Amino acid sequence: MFRTELGDHVVVEPGAKLIGVKVASGRYVPALALVTTQEQADALPFITSAYLYRNLNDGVVSVQPARGGPPKQIGR
């Protein structure tokens, strides 16, 4: 990911690349996807109960911002 903002509960599958976009909360990025326009990011699929990896991020407790600063704690 480069210059990309992720909303809450976003799953980025292995090998996906995101460049200069904002991904809305509750979406997932399929494996090996290349997302370089905001239109592509806005069209990403929603996470539903049928999505196999919907609970993938449940074990994440903090995220380190790319620009430095303290880690962001993930609320549950």
N, CA, C and O atoms as a Maestro MAE file, in Angstrom:
{
 s_m_m2io_version
 :::
 2.0.0
}

f_m_ct {
 s_m_title
 :::
 protein
 m_atom[304] {
  # First column is atom index #
  i_m_mmod_type
  r_m_x_coord
  r_m_y_coord
  r_m_z_coord
  i_m_residue_number
  s_m_chain_name
  s_m_pdb_residue_name
  s_m_pdb_atom_name
  i_m_atomic_number
  :::
  1 25 0.841 -1.177 0.000 1 A "MET " " N  " 7
  2 3 0.000 0.000 0.000 1 A "MET " " CA " 6
  3 2 0.886 1.240 0.000 1 A "MET " " C  " 6
  4 15 1.905 1.290 0.689 1 A "MET " " O  " 8
  5 25 0.493 2.212 -0.763 2 A "PHE " " N  " 7
  6 3 1.237 3.463 -0.865 2 A "PHE " " CA " 6
  7 2 0.235 4.600 -0.921 2 A "PHE " " C  " 6
  8 15 -0.636 4.631 -1.790 2 A "PHE " " O  " 8
  9 25 0.364 5.539 0.014 3 A "ARG " " N  " 7
  10 3 -0.551 6.689 0.078 3 A "ARG " " CA " 6
  11 2 -2.013 6.243 0.041 3 A "ARG " " C  " 6
  12 15 -2.823 6.776 -0.718 3 A "ARG " " O  " 8
  13 25 -2.323 5.274 0.862 4 A "THR " " N  " 7
  14 3 -3.665 4.691 0.899 4 A "THR " " CA " 6
  15 2 -4.221 4.778 2.304 4 A "THR " " C  " 6
  16 15 -3.499 4.579 3.282 4 A "THR " " O  " 8
  17 25 -5.509 5.078 2.402 5 A "GLU " " N  " 7
  18 3 -6.203 5.116 3.685 5 A "GLU " " CA " 6
  19 2 -7.227 3.992 3.713 5 A "GLU " " C  " 6
  20 15 -7.987 3.796 2.764 5 A "GLU " " O  " 8
  21 25 -7.232 3.253 4.827 6 A "LEU " " N  " 7
  22 3 -8.183 2.161 4.986 6 A "LEU " " CA " 6
  23 2 -9.194 2.519 6.062 6 A "LEU " " C  " 6
  24 15 -8.827 3.017 7.126 6 A "LEU " " O  " 8
  25 25 -10.464 2.265 5.785 7 A "GLY " " N  " 7
  26 3 -11.497 2.437 6.789 7 A "GLY " " CA " 6
  27 2 -11.446 1.304 7.795 7 A "GLY " " C  " 6
  28 15 -10.555 0.455 7.745 7 A "GLY " " O  " 8
  29 25 -12.398 1.294 8.699 8 A "ASP " " N  " 7
  30 3 -12.480 0.230 9.705 8 A "ASP " " CA " 6
  31 2 -12.944 -1.067 9.065 8 A "ASP " " C  " 6
  32 15 -13.723 -1.067 8.112 8 A "ASP " " O  " 8
  33 25 -12.454 -2.162 9.603 9 A "HIS " " N  " 7
  34 3 -12.879 -3.504 9.187 9 A "HIS " " CA " 6
  35 2 -12.686 -3.750 7.690 9 A "HIS " " C  " 6
  36 15 -13.562 -4.304 7.026 9 A "HIS " " O  " 8
  37 25 -11.538 -3.336 7.171 10 A "VAL " " N  " 7
  38 3 -11.175 -3.600 5.781 10 A "VAL " " CA " 6
  39 2 -10.219 -4.792 5.761 10 A "VAL " " C  " 6
  40 15 -9.303 -4.873 6.579 10 A "VAL " " O  " 8
  41 25 -10.434 -5.708 4.832 11 A "VAL " " N  " 7
  42 3 -9.538 -6.847 4.658 11 A "VAL " " CA " 6
  43 2 -8.796 -6.663 3.334 11 A "VAL " " C  " 6
  44 15 -9.409 -6.495 2.281 11 A "VAL " " O  " 8
  45 25 -7.464 -6.698 3.410 12 A "VAL " " N  " 7
  46 3 -6.626 -6.648 2.216 12 A "VAL " " CA " 6
  47 2 -6.024 -8.041 2.062 12 A "VAL " " C  " 6
  48 15 -5.174 -8.456 2.850 12 A "VAL " " O  " 8
  49 25 -6.477 -8.749 1.042 13 A "GLU " " N  " 7
  50 3 -6.001 -10.116 0.830 13 A "GLU " " CA " 6
  51 2 -4.563 -10.104 0.291 13 A "GLU " " C  " 6
  52 15 -4.104 -9.094 -0.241 13 A "GLU " " O  " 8
  53 25 -3.862 -11.230 0.433 14 A "PRO " " N  " 7
  54 3 -2.457 -11.308 0.031 14 A "PRO " " CA " 6
  55 2 -2.215 -10.895 -1.426 14 A "PRO " " C  " 6
  56 15 -2.964 -11.256 -2.333 14 A "PRO " " O  " 8
  57 25 -1.150 -10.133 -1.607 15 A "GLY " " N  " 7
  58 3 -0.727 -9.747 -2.943 15 A "GLY " " CA " 6
  59 2 -1.461 -8.558 -3.534 15 A "GLY " " C  " 6
  60 15 -1.122 -8.107 -4.628 15 A "GLY " " O  " 8
  61 25 -2.462 -8.041 -2.831 16 A "ALA " " N  " 7
  62 3 -3.200 -6.882 -3.342 16 A "ALA " " CA " 6
  63 2 -2.330 -5.636 -3.227 16 A "ALA " " C  " 6
  64 15 -1.546 -5.500 -2.288 16 A "ALA " " O  " 8
  65 25 -2.476 -4.729 -4.190 17 A "LYS " " N  " 7
  66 3 -1.725 -3.480 -4.183 17 A "LYS " " CA " 6
  67 2 -2.712 -2.328 -4.286 17 A "LYS " " C  " 6
  68 15 -3.601 -2.324 -5.138 17 A "LYS " " O  " 8
  69 25 -2.540 -1.351 -3.402 18 A "LEU " " N  " 7
  70 3 -3.393 -0.165 -3.389 18 A "LEU " " CA " 6
  71 2 -2.494 1.055 -3.450 18 A "LEU " " C  " 6
  72 15 -1.536 1.163 -2.684 18 A "LEU " " O  " 8
  73 25 -2.798 1.978 -4.360 19 A "ILE " " N  " 7
  74 3 -1.951 3.147 -4.543 19 A "ILE " " CA " 6
  75 2 -2.823 4.399 -4.623 19 A "ILE " " C  " 6
  76 15 -3.603 4.570 -5.560 19 A "ILE " " O  " 8
  77 25 -2.677 5.274 -3.618 20 A "GLY " " N  " 7
  78 3 -3.314 6.587 -3.648 20 A "GLY " " CA " 6
  79 2 -4.822 6.590 -3.586 20 A "GLY " " C  " 6
  80 15 -5.463 7.419 -4.234 20 A "GLY " " O  " 8
  81 25 -5.414 5.672 -2.813 21 A "VAL " " N  " 7
  82 3 -6.872 5.609 -2.734 21 A "VAL " " CA " 6
  83 2 -7.324 5.543 -1.280 21 A "VAL " " C  " 6
  84 15 -6.520 5.322 -0.374 21 A "VAL " " O  " 8
  85 25 -8.627 5.740 -1.071 22 A "LYS " " N  " 7
  86 3 -9.258 5.565 0.232 22 A "LYS " " CA " 6
  87 2 -10.252 4.418 0.105 22 A "LYS " " C  " 6
  88 15 -11.133 4.438 -0.755 22 A "LYS " " O  " 8
  89 25 -10.102 3.412 0.974 23 A "VAL " " N  " 7
  90 3 -10.998 2.263 0.958 23 A "VAL " " CA " 6
  91 2 -11.983 2.429 2.104 23 A "VAL " " C  " 6
  92 15 -11.583 2.547 3.262 23 A "VAL " " O  " 8
  93 25 -13.265 2.437 1.780 24 A "ALA " " N  " 7
  94 3 -14.314 2.633 2.774 24 A "ALA " " CA " 6
  95 2 -14.395 1.448 3.735 24 A "ALA " " C  " 6
  96 15 -14.005 0.330 3.398 24 A "ALA " " O  " 8
  97 25 -14.900 1.707 4.915 25 A "SER " " N  " 7
  98 3 -15.090 0.666 5.924 25 A "SER " " CA " 6
  99 2 -15.951 -0.467 5.390 25 A "SER " " C  " 6
  100 15 -16.851 -0.259 4.576 25 A "SER " " O  " 8
  101 25 -15.651 -1.680 5.871 26 A "GLY " " N  " 7
  102 3 -16.478 -2.832 5.535 26 A "GLY " " CA " 6
  103 2 -16.288 -3.400 4.146 26 A "GLY " " C  " 6
  104 15 -17.146 -4.135 3.657 26 A "GLY " " O  " 8
  105 25 -15.181 -3.075 3.503 27 A "ARG " " N  " 7
  106 3 -14.887 -3.602 2.158 27 A "ARG " " CA " 6
  107 2 -13.724 -4.580 2.227 27 A "ARG " " C  " 6
  108 15 -13.012 -4.644 3.229 27 A "ARG " " O  " 8
  109 25 -13.538 -5.338 1.158 28 A "TYR " " N  " 7
  110 3 -12.339 -6.167 1.058 28 A "TYR " " CA " 6
  111 2 -11.709 -5.994 -0.306 28 A "TYR " " C  " 6
  112 15 -12.375 -5.690 -1.295 28 A "TYR " " O  " 8
  113 25 -10.378 -6.203 -0.326 29 A "VAL " " N  " 7
  114 3 -9.594 -6.092 -1.546 29 A "VAL " " CA " 6
  115 2 -9.170 -7.508 -1.917 29 A "VAL " " C  " 6
  116 15 -8.396 -8.124 -1.185 29 A "VAL " " O  " 8
  117 25 -9.658 -8.036 -3.032 30 A "PRO " " N  " 7
  118 3 -9.326 -9.407 -3.419 30 A "PRO " " CA " 6
  119 2 -7.826 -9.615 -3.630 30 A "PRO " " C  " 6
  120 15 -7.096 -8.686 -3.976 30 A "PRO " " O  " 8
  121 25 -7.391 -10.837 -3.416 31 A "ALA " " N  " 7
  122 3 -5.988 -11.200 -3.615 31 A "ALA " " CA " 6
  123 2 -5.523 -10.797 -5.008 31 A "ALA " " C  " 6
  124 15 -6.237 -10.977 -5.995 31 A "ALA " " O  " 8
  125 25 -4.327 -10.254 -5.069 32 A "LEU " " N  " 7
  126 3 -3.644 -9.851 -6.305 32 A "LEU " " CA " 6
  127 2 -4.295 -8.673 -7.034 32 A "LEU " " C  " 6
  128 15 -3.888 -8.341 -8.147 32 A "LEU " " O  " 8
  129 25 -5.305 -8.035 -6.421 33 A "ALA " " N  " 7
  130 3 -5.947 -6.880 -7.059 33 A "ALA " " CA " 6
  131 2 -4.967 -5.712 -7.121 33 A "ALA " " C  " 6
  132 15 -4.115 -5.558 -6.245 33 A "ALA " " O  " 8
  133 25 -5.094 -4.897 -8.159 34 A "LEU " " N  " 7
  134 3 -4.345 -3.656 -8.296 34 A "LEU " " CA " 6
  135 2 -5.366 -2.527 -8.325 34 A "LEU " " C  " 6
  136 15 -6.155 -2.422 -9.264 34 A "LEU " " O  " 8
  137 25 -5.351 -1.682 -7.295 35 A "VAL " " N  " 7
  138 3 -6.322 -0.602 -7.170 35 A "VAL " " CA " 6
  139 2 -5.564 0.714 -7.218 35 A "VAL " " C  " 6
  140 15 -4.824 1.047 -6.292 35 A "VAL " " O  " 8
  141 25 -5.752 1.467 -8.308 36 A "THR " " N  " 7
  142 3 -5.003 2.714 -8.498 36 A "THR " " CA " 6
  143 2 -5.898 3.925 -8.717 36 A "THR " " C  " 6
  144 15 -5.400 5.047 -8.808 36 A "THR " " O  " 8
  145 25 -7.206 3.718 -8.802 37 A "THR " " N  " 7
  146 3 -8.120 4.851 -8.963 37 A "THR " " CA " 6
  147 2 -9.177 4.793 -7.864 37 A "THR " " C  " 6
  148 15 -9.493 3.722 -7.346 37 A "THR " " O  " 8
  149 25 -9.712 5.946 -7.522 38 A "GLN " " N  " 7
  150 3 -10.752 5.978 -6.493 38 A "GLN " " CA " 6
  151 2 -12.007 5.257 -6.969 38 A "GLN " " C  " 6
  152 15 -12.733 4.687 -6.154 38 A "GLN " " O  " 8
  153 25 -12.270 5.270 -8.248 39 A "GLU " " N  " 7
  154 3 -13.424 4.544 -8.785 39 A "GLU " " CA " 6
  155 2 -13.292 3.042 -8.517 39 A "GLU " " C  " 6
  156 15 -14.265 2.381 -8.156 39 A "GLU " " O  " 8
  157 25 -12.070 2.509 -8.699 40 A "GLN " " N  " 7
  158 3 -11.846 1.093 -8.395 40 A "GLN " " CA " 6
  159 2 -12.042 0.828 -6.901 40 A "GLN " " C  " 6
  160 15 -12.652 -0.170 -6.518 40 A "GLN " " O  " 8
  161 25 -11.530 1.715 -6.071 41 A "ALA " " N  " 7
  162 3 -11.662 1.549 -4.619 41 A "ALA " " CA " 6
  163 2 -13.127 1.593 -4.201 41 A "ALA " " C  " 6
  164 15 -13.554 0.815 -3.347 41 A "ALA " " O  " 8
  165 25 -13.898 2.501 -4.801 42 A "ASP " " N  " 7
  166 3 -15.320 2.620 -4.459 42 A "ASP " " CA " 6
  167 2 -16.129 1.408 -4.902 42 A "ASP " " C  " 6
  168 15 -17.210 1.155 -4.369 42 A "ASP " " O  " 8
  169 25 -15.620 0.662 -5.866 43 A "ALA " " N  " 7
  170 3 -16.319 -0.507 -6.392 43 A "ALA " " CA " 6
  171 2 -15.917 -1.809 -5.701 43 A "ALA " " C  " 6
  172 15 -16.428 -2.873 -6.048 43 A "ALA " " O  " 8
  173 25 -15.011 -1.736 -4.732 44 A "LEU " " N  " 7
  174 3 -14.587 -2.958 -4.037 44 A "LEU " " CA " 6
  175 2 -15.782 -3.601 -3.338 44 A "LEU " " C  " 6
  176 15 -16.692 -2.902 -2.891 44 A "LEU " " O  " 8
  177 25 -15.784 -4.931 -3.243 45 A "PRO " " N  " 7
  178 3 -16.924 -5.623 -2.663 45 A "PRO " " CA " 6
  179 2 -17.055 -5.377 -1.155 45 A "PRO " " C  " 6
  180 15 -16.072 -5.139 -0.454 45 A "PRO " " O  " 8
  181 25 -18.300 -5.443 -0.689 46 A "PHE " " N  " 7
  182 3 -18.589 -5.338 0.734 46 A "PHE " " CA " 6
  183 2 -18.328 -6.681 1.411 46 A "PHE " " C  " 6
  184 15 -18.500 -7.738 0.804 46 A "PHE " " O  " 8
  185 25 -17.918 -6.627 2.656 47 A "ILE " " N  " 7
  186 3 -17.777 -7.839 3.463 47 A "ILE " " CA " 6
  187 2 -19.175 -8.245 3.925 47 A "ILE " " C  " 6
  188 15 -19.882 -7.461 4.558 47 A "ILE " " O  " 8
  189 25 -19.560 -9.468 3.605 48 A "THR " " N  " 7
  190 3 -20.860 -10.004 4.017 48 A "THR " " CA " 6
  191 2 -20.636 -11.237 4.883 48 A "THR " " C  " 6
  192 15 -19.500 -11.675 5.070 48 A "THR " " O  " 8
  193 25 -21.705 -11.786 5.402 49 A "SER " " N  " 7
  194 3 -21.589 -12.999 6.223 49 A "SER " " CA " 6
  195 2 -21.084 -14.181 5.401 49 A "SER " " C  " 6
  196 15 -20.567 -15.144 5.966 49 A "SER " " O  " 8
  197 25 -21.224 -14.124 4.091 50 A "ALA " " N  " 7
  198 3 -20.757 -15.201 3.218 50 A "ALA " " CA " 6
  199 2 -19.260 -15.092 2.886 50 A "ALA " " C  " 6
  200 15 -18.669 -16.042 2.375 50 A "ALA " " O  " 8
  201 25 -18.654 -13.942 3.176 51 A "TYR " " N  " 7
  202 3 -17.240 -13.728 2.856 51 A "TYR " " CA " 6
  203 2 -16.370 -14.573 3.784 51 A "TYR " " C  " 6
  204 15 -16.425 -14.420 5.005 51 A "TYR " " O  " 8
  205 25 -15.586 -15.442 3.215 52 A "LEU " " N  " 7
  206 3 -14.796 -16.423 3.955 52 A "LEU " " CA " 6
  207 2 -13.857 -15.793 4.989 52 A "LEU " " C  " 6
  208 15 -13.680 -16.348 6.073 52 A "LEU " " O  " 8
  209 25 -13.261 -14.656 4.672 53 A "TYR " " N  " 7
  210 3 -12.252 -14.045 5.550 53 A "TYR " " CA " 6
  211 2 -12.807 -12.874 6.366 53 A "TYR " " C  " 6
  212 15 -12.042 -12.010 6.794 53 A "TYR " " O  " 8
  213 25 -14.106 -12.832 6.584 54 A "ARG " " N  " 7
  214 3 -14.737 -11.694 7.259 54 A "ARG " " CA " 6
  215 2 -14.193 -11.445 8.663 54 A "ARG " " C  " 6
  216 15 -14.258 -10.316 9.148 54 A "ARG " " O  " 8
  217 25 -13.659 -12.467 9.325 55 A "ASN " " N  " 7
  218 3 -13.124 -12.320 10.677 55 A "ASN " " CA " 6
  219 2 -11.601 -12.271 10.708 55 A "ASN " " C  " 6
  220 15 -10.997 -12.411 11.772 55 A "ASN " " O  " 8
  221 25 -10.983 -12.076 9.559 56 A "LEU " " N  " 7
  222 3 -9.529 -12.123 9.457 56 A "LEU " " CA " 6
  223 2 -8.835 -11.145 10.395 56 A "LEU " " C  " 6
  224 15 -7.802 -11.478 10.977 56 A "LEU " " O  " 8
  225 25 -9.381 -9.951 10.550 57 A "ASN " " N  " 7
  226 3 -8.718 -8.920 11.341 57 A "ASN " " CA " 6
  227 2 -9.095 -8.939 12.816 57 A "ASN " " C  " 6
  228 15 -8.694 -8.039 13.555 57 A "ASN " " O  " 8
  229 25 -9.844 -9.921 13.264 58 A "ASP " " N  " 7
  230 3 -10.265 -9.953 14.663 58 A "ASP " " CA " 6
  231 2 -9.099 -9.980 15.638 58 A "ASP " " C  " 6
  232 15 -9.223 -9.490 16.760 58 A "ASP " " O  " 8
  233 25 -7.979 -10.539 15.234 59 A "GLY " " N  " 7
  234 3 -6.814 -10.623 16.108 59 A "GLY " " CA " 6
  235 2 -5.943 -9.379 16.115 59 A "GLY " " C  " 6
  236 15 -4.987 -9.314 16.887 59 A "GLY " " O  " 8
  237 25 -6.241 -8.386 15.278 60 A "VAL " " N  " 7
  238 3 -5.441 -7.166 15.209 60 A "VAL " " CA " 6
  239 2 -5.793 -6.284 16.406 60 A "VAL " " C  " 6
  240 15 -6.963 -5.986 16.646 60 A "VAL " " O  " 8
  241 25 -4.768 -5.871 17.153 61 A "VAL " " N  " 7
  242 3 -5.015 -5.027 18.324 61 A "VAL " " CA " 6
  243 2 -4.495 -3.608 18.151 61 A "VAL " " C  " 6
  244 15 -4.934 -2.702 18.860 61 A "VAL " " O  " 8
  245 25 -3.557 -3.395 17.209 62 A "SER " " N  " 7
  246 3 -3.081 -2.044 16.939 62 A "SER " " CA " 6
  247 2 -2.533 -1.967 15.524 62 A "SER " " C  " 6
  248 15 -2.180 -2.975 14.911 62 A "SER " " O  " 8
  249 25 -2.474 -0.736 15.024 63 A "VAL " " N  " 7
  250 3 -1.974 -0.478 13.678 63 A "VAL " " CA " 6
  251 2 -0.956 0.643 13.774 63 A "VAL " " C  " 6
  252 15 -1.205 1.652 14.434 63 A "VAL " " O  " 8
  253 25 0.181 0.478 13.127 64 A "GLN " " N  " 7
  254 3 1.222 1.503 13.137 64 A "GLN " " CA " 6
  255 2 1.037 2.442 11.953 64 A "GLN " " C  " 6
  256 15 1.139 2.006 10.807 64 A "GLN " " O  " 8
  257 25 0.766 3.726 12.204 65 A "PRO " " N  " 7
  258 3 0.627 4.679 11.100 65 A "PRO " " CA " 6
  259 2 1.921 4.783 10.304 65 A "PRO " " C  " 6
  260 15 3.010 4.728 10.875 65 A "PRO " " O  " 8
  261 25 1.805 4.931 9.002 66 A "ALA " " N  " 7
  262 3 2.976 5.015 8.130 66 A "ALA " " CA " 6
  263 2 3.785 6.278 8.386 66 A "ALA " " C  " 6
  264 15 4.998 6.287 8.177 66 A "ALA " " O  " 8
  265 25 3.137 7.338 8.833 67 A "ARG " " N  " 7
  266 3 3.827 8.609 9.039 67 A "ARG " " CA " 6
  267 2 4.446 8.719 10.430 67 A "ARG " " C  " 6
  268 15 4.864 9.803 10.837 67 A "ARG " " O  " 8
  269 25 4.505 7.638 11.140 68 A "GLY " " N  " 7
  270 3 5.073 7.662 12.481 68 A "GLY " " CA " 6
  271 2 4.013 7.961 13.522 68 A "GLY " " C  " 6
  272 15 2.819 7.991 13.226 68 A "GLY " " O  " 8
  273 25 4.455 8.176 14.711 69 A "GLY " " N  " 7
  274 3 3.535 8.419 15.809 69 A "GLY " " CA " 6
  275 2 3.179 7.116 16.490 69 A "GLY " " C  " 6
  276 15 3.611 6.040 16.077 69 A "GLY " " O  " 8
  277 25 2.389 7.228 17.534 70 A "PRO " " N  " 7
  278 3 2.047 6.025 18.303 70 A "PRO " " CA " 6
  279 2 1.098 5.112 17.530 70 A "PRO " " C  " 6
  280 15 0.340 5.583 16.682 70 A "PRO " " O  " 8
  281 25 1.133 3.816 17.815 71 A "PRO " " N  " 7
  282 3 0.192 2.900 17.173 71 A "PRO " " CA " 6
  283 2 -1.246 3.262 17.521 71 A "PRO " " C  " 6
  284 15 -1.521 3.743 18.620 71 A "PRO " " O  " 8
  285 25 -2.156 3.032 16.592 72 A "LYS " " N  " 7
  286 3 -3.577 3.264 16.823 72 A "LYS " " CA " 6
  287 2 -4.156 1.982 17.415 72 A "LYS " " C  " 6
  288 15 -4.072 0.919 16.799 72 A "LYS " " O  " 8
  289 25 -4.736 2.078 18.593 73 A "GLN " " N  " 7
  290 3 -5.357 0.924 19.214 73 A "GLN " " CA " 6
  291 2 -6.694 0.649 18.550 73 A "GLN " " C  " 6
  292 15 -7.445 1.575 18.241 73 A "GLN " " O  " 8
  293 25 -6.987 -0.608 18.333 74 A "ILE " " N  " 7
  294 3 -8.216 -1.013 17.690 74 A "ILE " " CA " 6
  295 2 -9.248 -1.324 18.769 74 A "ILE " " C  " 6
  296 15 -9.022 -2.186 19.619 74 A "ILE " " O  " 8
  297 25 -10.375 -0.626 18.735 75 A "GLY " " N  " 7
  298 3 -11.436 -0.865 19.711 75 A "GLY " " CA " 6
  299 2 -12.267 -2.062 19.323 75 A "GLY " " C  " 6
  300 15 -12.468 -2.326 18.138 75 A "GLY " " O  " 8
  301 25 -12.740 -2.773 20.291 76 A "ARG " " N  " 7
  302 3 -13.585 -3.949 20.039 76 A "ARG " " CA " 6
  303 2 -14.938 -3.754 20.650 76 A "ARG " " C  " 6
  304 15 -15.794 -4.633 20.548 76 A "ARG " " O  " 8
  :::
 }
 m_bond[303] {
  # First column is bond index #
  i_m_from
  i_m_to
  i_m_order
  :::
  1 1 2 1
  2 2 3 1
  3 3 4 2
  4 3 5 1
  5 5 6 1
  6 6 7 1
  7 7 8 2
  8 7 9 1
  9 9 10 1
  10 10 11 1
  11 11 12 2
  12 11 13 1
  13 13 14 1
  14 14 15 1
  15 15 16 2
  16 15 17 1
  17 17 18 1
  18 18 19 1
  19 19 20 2
  20 19 21 1
  21 21 22 1
  22 22 23 1
  23 23 24 2
  24 23 25 1
  25 25 26 1
  26 26 27 1
  27 27 28 2
  28 27 29 1
  29 29 30 1
  30 30 31 1
  31 31 32 2
  32 31 33 1
  33 33 34 1
  34 34 35 1
  35 35 36 2
  36 35 37 1
  37 37 38 1
  38 38 39 1
  39 39 40 2
  40 39 41 1
  41 41 42 1
  42 42 43 1
  43 43 44 2
  44 43 45 1
  45 45 46 1
  46 46 47 1
  47 47 48 2
  48 47 49 1
  49 49 50 1
  50 50 51 1
  51 51 52 2
  52 51 53 1
  53 53 54 1
  54 54 55 1
  55 55 56 2
  56 55 57 1
  57 57 58 1
  58 58 59 1
  59 59 60 2
  60 59 61 1
  61 61 62 1
  62 62 63 1
  63 63 64 2
  64 63 65 1
  65 65 66 1
  66 66 67 1
  67 67 68 2
  68 67 69 1
  69 69 70 1
  70 70 71 1
  71 71 72 2
  72 71 73 1
  73 73 74 1
  74 74 75 1
  75 75 76 2
  76 75 77 1
  77 77 78 1
  78 78 79 1
  79 79 80 2
  80 79 81 1
  81 81 82 1
  82 82 83 1
  83 83 84 2
  84 83 85 1
  85 85 86 1
  86 86 87 1
  87 87 88 2
  88 87 89 1
  89 89 90 1
  90 90 91 1
  91 91 92 2
  92 91 93 1
  93 93 94 1
  94 94 95 1
  95 95 96 2
  96 95 97 1
  97 97 98 1
  98 98 99 1
  99 99 100 2
  100 99 101 1
  101 101 102 1
  102 102 103 1
  103 103 104 2
  104 103 105 1
  105 105 106 1
  106 106 107 1
  107 107 108 2
  108 107 109 1
  109 109 110 1
  110 110 111 1
  111 111 112 2
  112 111 113 1
  113 113 114 1
  114 114 115 1
  115 115 116 2
  116 115 117 1
  117 117 118 1
  118 118 119 1
  119 119 120 2
  120 119 121 1
  121 121 122 1
  122 122 123 1
  123 123 124 2
  124 123 125 1
  125 125 126 1
  126 126 127 1
  127 127 128 2
  128 127 129 1
  129 129 130 1
  130 130 131 1
  131 131 132 2
  132 131 133 1
  133 133 134 1
  134 134 135 1
  135 135 136 2
  136 135 137 1
  137 137 138 1
  138 138 139 1
  139 139 140 2
  140 139 141 1
  141 141 142 1
  142 142 143 1
  143 143 144 2
  144 143 145 1
  145 145 146 1
  146 146 147 1
  147 147 148 2
  148 147 149 1
  149 149 150 1
  150 150 151 1
  151 151 152 2
  152 151 153 1
  153 153 154 1
  154 154 155 1
  155 155 156 2
  156 155 157 1
  157 157 158 1
  158 158 159 1
  159 159 160 2
  160 159 161 1
  161 161 162 1
  162 162 163 1
  163 163 164 2
  164 163 165 1
  165 165 166 1
  166 166 167 1
  167 167 168 2
  168 167 169 1
  169 169 170 1
  170 170 171 1
  171 171 172 2
  172 171 173 1
  173 173 174 1
  174 174 175 1
  175 175 176 2
  176 175 177 1
  177 177 178 1
  178 178 179 1
  179 179 180 2
  180 179 181 1
  181 181 182 1
  182 182 183 1
  183 183 184 2
  184 183 185 1
  185 185 186 1
  186 186 187 1
  187 187 188 2
  188 187 189 1
  189 189 190 1
  190 190 191 1
  191 191 192 2
  192 191 193 1
  193 193 194 1
  194 194 195 1
  195 195 196 2
  196 195 197 1
  197 197 198 1
  198 198 199 1
  199 199 200 2
  200 199 201 1
  201 201 202 1
  202 202 203 1
  203 203 204 2
  204 203 205 1
  205 205 206 1
  206 206 207 1
  207 207 208 2
  208 207 209 1
  209 209 210 1
  210 210 211 1
  211 211 212 2
  212 211 213 1
  213 213 214 1
  214 214 215 1
  215 215 216 2
  216 215 217 1
  217 217 218 1
  218 218 219 1
  219 219 220 2
  220 219 221 1
  221 221 222 1
  222 222 223 1
  223 223 224 2
  224 223 225 1
  225 225 226 1
  226 226 227 1
  227 227 228 2
  228 227 229 1
  229 229 230 1
  230 230 231 1
  231 231 232 2
  232 231 233 1
  233 233 234 1
  234 234 235 1
  235 235 236 2
  236 235 237 1
  237 237 238 1
  238 238 239 1
  239 239 240 2
  240 239 241 1
  241 241 242 1
  242 242 243 1
  243 243 244 2
  244 243 245 1
  245 245 246 1
  246 246 247 1
  247 247 248 2
  248 247 249 1
  249 249 250 1
  250 250 251 1
  251 251 252 2
  252 251 253 1
  253 253 254 1
  254 254 255 1
  255 255 256 2
  256 255 257 1
  257 257 258 1
  258 258 259 1
  259 259 260 2
  260 259 261 1
  261 261 262 1
  262 262 263 1
  263 263 264 2
  264 263 265 1
  265 265 266 1
  266 266 267 1
  267 267 268 2
  268 267 269 1
  269 269 270 1
  270 270 271 1
  271 271 272 2
  272 271 273 1
  273 273 274 1
  274 274 275 1
  275 275 276 2
  276 275 277 1
  277 277 278 1
  278 278 279 1
  279 279 280 2
  280 279 281 1
  281 281 282 1
  282 282 283 1
  283 283 284 2
  284 283 285 1
  285 285 286 1
  286 286 287 1
  287 287 288 2
  288 287 289 1
  289 289 290 1
  290 290 291 1
  291 291 292 2
  292 291 293 1
  293 293 294 1
  294 294 295 1
  295 295 296 2
  296 295 297 1
  297 297 298 1
  298 298 299 1
  299 299 300 2
  300 299 301 1
  301 301 302 1
  302 302 303 1
  303 303 304 2
  :::
 }
}
